[in-house]
Amino acid sequence: MDQVAPGCRVTIAYDDDPDDTDTFLLGSRELMALADSTEIEVFSPQSPLGQAITGAKVGQHVSYRAPNGRPIQVTILEVQPYRS
């Protein structure tokens, strides 16, 4: 899998600090409830980050605005189907 879609486990790197990475589940409320029993953070596809990365491919750089208005650029490092 090389393209971000809801239901995927995604790893990103922040372009201003490539050593700073996050791995999370891009998912709906149903997936959030399932993930509650795990340690993985969940982002909604409708969130600023979720909207920016949906459809992006591994290696692609994308940008979005944080809730405070600050622009953030990230690189998609890995995309996998989510398995609880």
Steps between C-alpha positions, in 0.01 A plus 500: 500500500653832401209746513341649814132417552268475800570180691876522447780519750717790385849613597602857420812710554482872567707676232638759744641214716524170305588313821157596639256236376146397589314178433122507524178354367304703248145399577137552577325500838450124469873447454569743785292281733692193385832678548406609854625165621839557337776755536462656153377857455209554260448794265178562312515519120317835542774647723747742337770231501257232381380712210856584397631142497199312360598379155869583551760237416806379687782753450264785420528834682173665607416808702209603719410771749498415868205627707719793609543599133862389476590321174645152551671290234531123532631210294313170479744229610283189522140391441362166619154352547401533866486181700402520868 
